[in-house]
Amino acid sequence: MVKTAAGFYAPLDKAHLTEKSAFAANMGRTLNYLKLLPADTMLYSFRETFGVSTRGARRPGGWEDPRGLLRGHSLGHFLSALALAYSSTGDEAFREKLENIVSELYTLQSMCKGNPADFKTACTPDDAAQEKWSRDPSVWGEGYISAYSPDQFALLEQFTKYAIIWAPYYTLHKIIAGLLECYIRAKSETALQVAEGIGNWVYGRLSVLTPEHRKKMWSMYIAGEYGGMNESLATLYTITGNEKYLEAAKMFDNENVFPGLSQGEDTIKNLHANQHIPQIVGAMAEYRATGDEYYHNIAKFFFDIVTQHHMYAIGGVGRGEIFRMPDELAINIESDRNCETCCAYNLLKLARELYAYEPDETKYMEYYERALINQILASQNPRVRPHMHNGVTYMLPIGPGAQKHYSDDFHSFTCCHGTGMENHVKYQDATYFITEGEGGIPTVYVNLYISSCLDMPERGIKITLDSAFPFPDLKLTLSGDTEYIVKLRLPKWIKEGSGRYSCDCGDMCVSDDGKFLVCRHKGGVDITLSYTCEYKISLEYTPDKLDGSPVAAFKYGPFVMVAKNSSTEFITLDVPENEADAFRPVINREAGSFYLIGCGLQFVPMYTAHHFPYHTYFKINKV
């Protein structure tokens, strides 16, 4: 039984970014990159694998090198990004490009014949040279499509370790996820056909294996990494109603992790972070597909465990891509090896899915805002160069004296470059959430303070949000013929007692729990709601100490503030009991910027910290 959410997010084509902002600037750079990146380059290894002409295309680099074991994953991200870009802008160039790619994938997939379970590799774990991989699509199994033959899948079934093979189901997930985005957002029926073919192939391949065999596969470090295959297959089931896909999705349930999580046990410590976060996003898709609270509990407990015991101030997690022991954060801060950007990408997806079932539970959007501003917005290089149009971070460093490093256009096709193609063309995808509300009157939750316009003429709703980002002032203009209620989230970063609001209709109040500013639009007449406040200055401490000293990051409102400094040793700051007294904001509204002065240092928002070394965490000495 499909579990219906409490409401729905405003589609990207109904909610558009407006005005110039850091969000719009990042989006613009990514949109330009998506246009210049040639489809033929992204298809290069697919065509070469299937023995057809590569059309003189430029060979991709990084993990997409034609000999790379993870080649093909970036095409999936590229498809997702093109679909998101098309939905966000309505620009037909994005739809045409994705349709051309999908058509080519369909043609290549059609070359594959036979029963998926019948494919056998000539390789063994001790002798798996690519020269021995199959070159004959007629034996690969109907529905197969990837940038290499199925030999890696067969080798995984023999429990071959990384780096002899590299996560074949991970790559396949990126491809099927991209195809589903093309169907959902660009209405590409061909994309759905190709996705169904993949679903059939996966079912045919895995259904002949025992649960014990699959469990051992999924427990293998990196080799058995499968991304969010359960998410895509469960989504494919909700689209088609084909029970085979739901059964296939459940074949990816991680029995080493899921049962404990469902009971609130931390089963993720010392595990590869981004190997497991997408699995939990998949659990939410399985919850949506089945209504089984087992999956919902997995996702809820996982979110709480991560955000309460594994999360750094920017919303990122991990050291060296690994979840460490719970509450051991300070001792695991290491130069530029923390906070893989892909982890934030997937945790945002999880928070967004959880929120859809509990829109009055603000912790999900509090996390979403934290990670969106302090990691995702902060991850793109604002300097465009001939070889770097969408430079993004792999790790977002938080170590002392660390500095961000960025990918280039053609030689840095890593996982985070792939998610970096998606991150910046969907900033508005959680800003507005609509429920039917009491008595059938729609309620629009406004979650994020990002300048944008929600325009849903079919429902008689139009909301224009003018944000002074990075400053806290905002104005909402409510229009349309329909009666509806707006609930504006009131963040915890507001300085106590500083909030001021006005409305030219008078029908406005703060909710009893203090979480929302509530306004009713009665239809027909525009209403203007204004809100202003001051940012709270606060320290966010790690649960553990370093060399006996408390360790903390500084926040100014929603912003994690970093200090420009090249020292690679932790700096100790003398801070009074009233911590805010140690800092003075310096605000330049004309330039749209601010910084803090305190303890002999200058602090700037993490999202603006580019091309210089900085400190995010400090040892704290109370004076």
C-alpha positions in Angstrom: 0.0 0.0 0.0 1.5 3.3 -1.1 1.9 5.6 1.9 0.7 9.1 1.0 2.7 12.0 2.3 1.1 14.8 4.3 1.3 17.0 1.2 3.7 17.8 -1.7 6.6 20.0 -2.5 6.0 22.7 -5.1 7.5 21.4 -8.3 10.6 23.1 -9.6 8.6 24.5 -12.6 6.2 26.2 -10.2 8.8 27.7 -7.8 11.5 29.8 -9.4 14.5 31.6 -7.9 14.2 35.4 -8.3 16.6 38.3 -7.9 20.4 38.1 -7.7 21.6 36.0 -4.9 24.4 33.6 -4.1 21.9 30.8 -4.9 21.0 32.2 -8.3 24.7 32.8 -9.1 25.6 29.2 -8.3 22.7 28.0 -10.3 23.7 30.1 -13.3 27.2 28.7 -13.3 25.9 25.1 -13.3 23.3 25.8 -16.0 26.1 27.1 -18.2 28.2 24.0 -17.5 25.4 21.6 -18.4 25.0 23.3 -21.7 28.7 23.2 -22.6 29.3 19.6 -21.5 29.0 17.5 -24.7 26.6 14.6 -24.6 29.0 12.6 -26.8 31.8 12.9 -24.2 29.4 11.6 -21.5 28.4 8.7 -23.8 31.9 7.9 -24.9 32.5 4.8 -22.7 29.0 3.5 -23.3 29.5 3.5 -27.1 33.0 2.1 -26.8 31.7 -0.7 -24.6 29.0 -1.6 -27.1 31.3 -1.5 -30.0 29.8 1.5 -31.8 31.4 4.7 -33.0 32.4 7.2 -30.3 31.9 9.9 -33.0 35.3 11.5 -32.4 34.2 12.7 -29.0 36.6 13.9 -26.3 37.5 11.2 -23.8 36.4 12.0 -20.3 38.8 11.9 -17.4 38.7 11.2 -13.7 36.6 8.2 -12.7 35.0 8.4 -16.2 38.3 7.4 -17.9 37.4 4.7 -20.4 39.4 2.2 -18.3 37.9 3.4 -15.0 35.9 0.8 -13.1 33.2 3.4 -12.1 32.8 4.8 -15.6 29.2 5.7 -16.5 28.1 7.0 -13.1 28.5 10.6 -14.2 26.2 10.2 -17.1 23.5 9.3 -14.6 24.1 12.5 -12.6 24.2 14.4 -15.9 20.8 13.1 -16.8 19.4 14.0 -13.4 20.9 17.5 -13.6 19.6 18.1 -17.1 16.1 17.1 -16.0 16.3 19.3 -12.9 17.6 22.2 -15.0 14.8 21.8 -17.5 12.2 21.7 -14.7 13.8 24.8 -13.0 14.1 26.9 -16.2 11.8 25.5 -18.9 14.7 25.8 -21.3 14.2 23.3 -24.1 17.9 23.0 -24.7 18.1 20.8 -21.5 15.2 18.6 -22.6 16.6 18.1 -26.1 20.0 17.1 -24.7 18.6 14.6 -22.3 16.3 13.1 -24.9 19.3 12.6 -27.2 21.2 10.8 -24.5 18.2 8.7 -23.5 17.6 7.7 -27.1 21.2 6.5 -27.5 20.9 4.5 -24.3 17.7 2.9 -25.6 19.5 2.0 -28.8 22.4 0.4 -27.0 20.2 -1.4 -24.5 18.3 -2.9 -27.4 21.5 -4.7 -28.4 21.4 -6.8 -25.2 19.8 -10.2 -25.4 19.3 -13.2 -23.3 18.3 -14.1 -19.8 20.2 -11.8 -17.3 20.9 -14.7 -15.0 22.7 -16.6 -17.8 25.6 -14.2 -18.2 28.8 -15.8 -17.0 32.2 -14.0 -16.8 35.4 -15.5 -18.0 37.1 -13.8 -15.1 37.8 -14.9 -11.5 38.7 -12.7 -8.5 42.3 -13.5 -9.1 42.2 -12.9 -12.8 39.9 -10.1 -13.7 41.8 -8.1 -16.3 39.4 -6.0 -18.5 40.9 -7.7 -21.6 39.0 -10.7 -20.5 35.6 -8.9 -20.1 32.9 -9.8 -22.5 32.5 -7.8 -25.8 29.3 -9.5 -26.9 26.0 -7.6 -25.9 24.0 -10.5 -27.2 24.8 -12.5 -24.0 24.6 -9.6 -21.5 20.9 -10.1 -20.7 17.9 -8.2 -22.0 17.6 -4.7 -20.3 21.3 -4.3 -19.5 22.9 -0.9 -20.0 26.1 0.5 -18.5 29.5 1.9 -19.6 31.1 -1.6 -19.2 30.0 -5.2 -19.7 28.3 -7.1 -16.9 31.5 -8.7 -15.8 31.8 -6.5 -12.7 28.4 -7.7 -11.6 29.4 -11.3 -12.0 32.6 -10.7 -10.2 30.8 -9.1 -7.3 28.7 -12.3 -7.1 32.0 -14.1 -6.6 32.8 -11.6 -3.7 35.6 -9.9 -5.6 37.1 -7.1 -3.5 37.6 -3.4 -4.3 39.7 -2.3 -6.2 39.6 -5.3 -8.6 36.0 -4.2 -9.1 34.3 -1.0 -8.1 30.7 -0.8 -7.0 28.8 -1.8 -10.2 25.4 -1.4 -8.7 26.4 2.1 -7.5 27.0 3.1 -11.1 23.8 1.4 -12.2 21.9 3.3 -9.6 23.1 6.7 -10.9 22.0 5.7 -14.4 18.5 4.5 -13.4 18.1 7.5 -11.1 18.9 9.8 -13.9 16.4 8.0 -16.2 13.7 8.3 -13.6 14.3 12.0 -13.2 14.0 12.4 -17.0 10.7 10.6 -16.9 9.3 12.5 -13.9 10.5 16.0 -14.7 10.7 15.9 -18.5 8.0 13.3 -19.3 10.4 11.2 -21.3 8.6 7.9 -21.9 11.7 6.4 -23.5 13.6 7.1 -20.2 11.0 5.1 -18.4 11.3 2.2 -20.9 15.1 2.1 -20.3 14.6 2.3 -16.6 12.2 -0.6 -16.7 14.7 -2.6 -18.7 17.3 -2.0 -16.0 14.7 -3.0 -13.3 14.0 -6.3 -15.2 17.7 -7.0 -15.6 18.4 -6.4 -11.9 15.5 -8.6 -10.8 16.6 -11.3 -13.2 20.1 -11.2 -11.9 19.5 -11.0 -8.2 16.4 -13.2 -7.8 18.5 -16.4 -8.5 20.8 -15.5 -5.5 20.0 -16.5 -1.9 19.3 -13.8 0.7 22.5 -14.9 2.4 24.5 -14.4 -0.8 23.1 -10.9 -1.3 23.8 -10.0 2.3 27.4 -10.9 1.9 27.7 -8.8 -1.3 26.1 -5.7 0.3 28.5 -5.9 3.3 31.6 -5.6 1.1 33.4 -2.3 1.5 32.9 -0.2 -1.7 32.7 -3.3 -4.0 29.2 -4.0 -2.7 28.2 -0.3 -2.6 24.9 0.1 -4.4 24.0 3.7 -3.9 20.2 4.0 -3.7 19.2 1.0 -5.9 16.4 0.4 -3.4 15.2 4.0 -3.8 15.1 3.8 -7.6 13.4 0.4 -7.8 10.8 1.4 -5.2 10.1 4.5 -7.2 9.9 2.5 -10.4 7.3 0.3 -8.6 5.2 3.4 -7.5 5.2 4.6 -11.1 4.4 1.3 -12.9 2.7 -0.8 -10.2 4.9 -3.8 -11.2 5.5 -5.8 -8.1 8.7 -7.2 -9.5 10.4 -3.8 -8.9 9.3 -3.6 -5.3 10.6 -7.2 -4.8 13.9 -6.2 -6.4 14.1 -3.1 -4.2 13.8 -5.2 -1.0 16.7 -7.4 -2.3 18.9 -4.4 -1.4 17.7 -4.1 2.2 21.0 -4.1 4.2 20.4 -6.7 6.8 23.6 -5.8 8.6 22.4 -2.2 9.2 18.6 -1.9 8.9 17.3 -4.1 11.7 19.4 -2.3 14.4 18.5 1.1 13.0 14.8 0.3 13.2 15.2 -0.1 16.9 17.3 3.1 17.4 20.7 1.3 17.6 23.7 3.0 16.0 24.7 0.4 13.4 26.6 2.9 11.2 29.7 3.7 13.3 32.9 3.1 11.4 31.0 2.4 8.2 31.5 4.1 4.8 29.2 7.1 5.1 28.1 7.7 1.6 27.8 3.9 1.0 25.0 3.9 3.5 23.2 7.2 3.5 21.6 6.5 0.1 20.4 3.2 1.4 18.4 5.0 4.1 17.0 7.4 1.4 16.0 4.1 -0.2 14.3 3.0 3.0 12.1 6.1 2.8 11.2 5.2 -0.8 10.3 1.7 0.4 8.1 3.3 3.1 6.4 5.4 0.5 5.8 2.3 -1.6 4.6 0.0 1.2 3.5 2.0 4.2 5.6 -0.4 6.3 6.7 1.5 9.5 9.8 -0.6 9.7 11.3 1.5 6.9 10.1 4.8 8.3 11.7 3.9 11.7 15.0 3.1 10.0 15.0 6.5 8.3 13.9 8.5 11.4 16.3 6.8 13.8 19.2 7.1 11.3 18.5 10.9 10.9 18.5 11.4 14.6 21.6 9.4 15.2 23.5 11.2 12.5 22.4 14.8 13.4 22.8 14.3 17.1 26.0 12.2 17.2 27.9 12.4 13.9 27.3 15.8 12.4 29.6 18.8 12.2 28.4 22.3 12.3 28.1 22.7 8.6 25.8 19.7 8.3 28.5 17.4 7.0 29.7 14.1 8.4 32.7 11.8 8.5 36.4 11.7 8.3 38.0 10.0 5.3 34.5 9.2 4.1 33.8 7.1 7.2 31.3 7.6 10.0 33.5 7.5 13.1 32.4 6.6 16.6 29.4 8.5 17.9 30.2 11.8 19.7 33.9 11.6 18.6 33.9 14.7 16.4 36.7 17.0 17.6 39.3 14.2 17.6 38.4 13.3 14.0 38.8 16.8 12.5 41.6 16.4 10.0 42.8 19.0 7.6 40.8 18.5 4.4 39.5 15.0 5.0 36.1 15.7 6.6 32.6 16.3 5.2 32.3 14.6 1.8 29.9 16.8 -0.2 28.0 13.7 -1.5 27.0 12.9 2.1 25.3 16.3 2.4 23.6 15.8 -0.9 22.1 12.6 0.3 21.3 13.8 3.8 19.3 16.6 2.3 17.3 14.1 0.2 16.6 12.2 3.4 15.6 15.2 5.4 13.3 16.3 2.6 11.6 12.9 2.4 11.1 12.7 6.2 9.7 16.2 6.3 7.0 15.3 3.8 5.4 13.1 6.4 5.8 15.5 9.3 5.7 19.1 8.0 5.1 20.5 11.5 8.4 18.8 12.7 10.9 21.6 12.0 14.1 19.7 12.8 14.2 18.3 9.2 14.1 21.8 7.7 16.5 23.1 10.3 19.0 20.5 9.1 18.1 21.2 5.5 18.8 24.9 5.9 22.1 24.2 7.8 23.6 21.9 5.2 22.2 23.8 2.2 23.8 27.1 3.2 27.0 25.9 4.9 28.0 23.0 2.7 26.1 22.9 -0.6 26.1 26.7 -1.3 29.7 26.8 0.0 30.9 24.0 -2.3 31.0 25.8 -5.6 33.9 27.9 -6.9 32.6 31.3 -7.7 35.5 31.9 -10.1 34.8 30.7 -13.6 37.9 29.7 -15.6 38.2 28.3 -19.2 38.6 24.8 -17.7 36.4 25.2 -14.6 32.8 26.3 -15.1 31.2 24.3 -12.3 34.1 23.7 -9.9 32.9 21.9 -6.8 34.4 20.4 -3.7 34.9 16.7 -3.0 35.5 17.2 0.7 34.5 20.5 2.3 37.4 21.1 4.7 36.9 22.0 8.4 40.4 21.4 9.7 42.7 24.1 10.9 44.3 26.0 8.0 42.4 24.0 5.4 41.4 25.4 2.0 38.8 24.3 -0.5 39.8 22.5 -3.7 37.6 22.2 -6.8 36.9 19.9 -9.7 37.4 21.0 -13.3 35.2 20.5 -16.4 36.5 17.2 -17.9 39.2 15.6 -15.6 37.5 15.5 -12.2 34.5 13.2 -12.7 34.2 12.0 -9.2 31.0 11.2 -7.2 31.0 14.7 -5.8 31.4 16.3 -9.2 28.4 14.3 -10.2 26.2 15.4 -7.3 27.6 18.8 -7.9 25.9 18.9 -11.3 22.6 18.4 -9.5 23.0 20.4 -6.3 22.9 23.9 -7.7 20.0 23.6 -10.1 17.4 22.7 -7.4 17.8 25.2 -4.6 14.1 25.8 -4.4 13.0 22.2 -4.2 12.2 22.3 -0.5 11.2 26.0 -0.1 7.4 25.4 -0.4 5.4 22.5 0.9 1.6 22.4 0.4 -1.0 20.4 2.4 -4.7 20.5 2.0 -5.1 21.7 5.6 -8.2 21.8 7.7 -11.5 22.1 5.9 -9.8 21.7 2.6 -8.1 25.1 2.8 -4.5 24.7 1.5 -1.6 25.4 3.8 1.7 26.5 2.3 4.7 26.0 4.4 7.5 28.4 3.6 10.7 26.6 4.8 13.6 28.5 3.4 14.5 32.2 3.2 15.5 32.1 -0.5 14.2 34.7 -2.9 11.7 32.9 -5.1 8.2 32.9 -6.5 5.7 30.2 -6.1 3.1 30.4 -9.0 0.4 27.8 -9.1 -2.5 29.4 -11.1 -4.3 26.0 -11.3 -4.7 26.2 -7.5 -5.1 30.0 -7.2 -1.9 30.4 -5.2 0.9 32.8 -5.8 3.6 33.7 -3.3 6.5 36.0 -3.9 9.3 35.7 -1.3 11.8 38.6 -1.3 14.7 37.8 0.9 17.6 40.1 1.8 19.9 37.1 2.0 22.5 37.1 3.6 20.6 39.4 5.9 17.5 38.2 7.8 14.8 40.6 6.4 12.2 39.2 4.2 8.9 40.1 2.6 6.1 37.8 1.5 3.5 38.9 -1.0 0.5 36.6 -1.1 -1.7 36.7 -4.2 -4.3 34.5 -6.0 -8.0 33.8 -6.0 -7.9 31.0 -3.4 -8.1 31.1 0.3 -5.0 29.6 1.8 -2.8 29.7 4.9 0.9 30.4 5.0 3.1 29.0 7.7 6.6 30.7 7.7 9.1 28.7 9.6 10.7 30.7 12.5 14.3 29.5 12.8 16.1 28.9 16.0 19.0 31.2 14.9 16.9 34.3 15.6 18.2 36.4 18.4 15.7 36.1 21.3 13.2 39.0 21.3 14.4 40.5 18.0 11.7 39.2 15.7 9.4 41.9 14.3 6.6 41.3 11.8 3.8 43.2 10.2 1.0 42.4 7.8 -1.4 44.6 6.0 -4.3 42.3 6.6 -4.0 41.9 10.4 -4.9 38.1 10.2 -1.5 36.9 11.4 -0.1 35.3 14.5 2.7 33.2 15.9 1.8 29.5 16.3 1.3 28.2 19.8 4.6 26.2 19.6 6.5 29.3 18.4 7.7 27.5 15.3 5.7 29.3 12.6 4.4 32.7 11.7 0.9 32.0 10.4 -1.1 34.2 8.0 -4.4 33.6 6.2 -4.9 34.8 2.6 -8.6 35.1 2.0 -8.3 35.3 -1.8 -8.7 38.1 -4.3 -6.6 40.7 -2.6 -2.8 40.8 -2.3 -1.4 40.7 1.2 2.1 41.8 2.2 3.8 40.2 5.2 7.2 41.6 6.4 9.5 40.0 8.9 12.8 41.2 10.3 15.0 40.0 13.1 18.6 39.9 14.3 21.0 37.0 14.1 22.0 35.2 17.2 25.8 34.7 17.8 26.4 31.3 19.2 29.0 28.6 19.7 28.3 25.0 18.7 30.4 22.6 20.7 31.5 19.1 19.8 30.5 16.5 22.3 34.2 15.6 22.9 37.2 17.7 23.9 40.6 18.0 22.3 43.6 17.9 24.6 41.3 18.6 27.5 39.8 21.7 25.8 36.3 22.3 24.6 36.0 22.7 20.9 33.4 24.7 19.0 32.4 26.3 15.8 30.9 29.8 15.6 27.5 30.6 14.1 26.0 33.9 13.2 22.4 33.2 12.5 22.3 30.3 10.1 25.9 30.8 9.0 28.9 28.9 10.2 31.6 31.5 10.5 35.2 30.7 9.7 38.4 32.6 10.5 40.9 33.5 7.8 44.1 31.9 9.1 46.8 29.6 7.6 48.0 28.0 10.8 47.6 24.2 10.7 47.3 24.0 14.5 44.1 24.6 16.5 43.7 28.2 17.7 42.6 28.7 21.3 40.2 31.6 21.8 39.5 33.3 25.1 35.7 33.7 25.3 33.6 35.2 28.0 30.7 33.4 29.6 28.3 35.5 27.5 29.9 34.3 24.3 28.2 36.9 22.0 30.1 39.7 23.8 33.3 38.6 22.2 32.2 39.4 18.7 31.1 42.5 16.8 29.3 42.2 13.4 30.5 44.5 10.6 27.7 44.8 8.1 27.9 46.3 4.6 24.4 46.1 3.1 25.3 47.8 -0.1 27.9 45.1 -0.8 25.6 42.4 0.5 28.2 41.1 2.9 29.2 41.0 6.6 31.8 39.6 8.9 32.5 39.3 12.6 35.5 40.7 14.5 36.5 39.0 17.7 39.3 37.4 19.6 41.8 39.1 17.2 40.3 37.3 14.2 38.0 38.1 11.3 35.2 35.6 10.7 33.4 35.2 7.4 30.5 32.9 6.4 31.7 29.5 5.2 29.8 29.9 1.9 32.1 32.9 1.1 35.3 31.2 2.1 37.1 30.6 -1.2 40.8 30.6 -2.2 42.2 31.1 1.2 43.0 28.9 4.3 40.6 29.1 7.2 39.6 27.7 10.6 36.2 26.3 11.3 36.7 24.9 14.8 38.6 26.4 17.8 39.7 25.3 21.2 37.7 27.4 23.7 39.0 28.9 26.9 36.2 30.5 29.0 37.4 33.7 30.8 
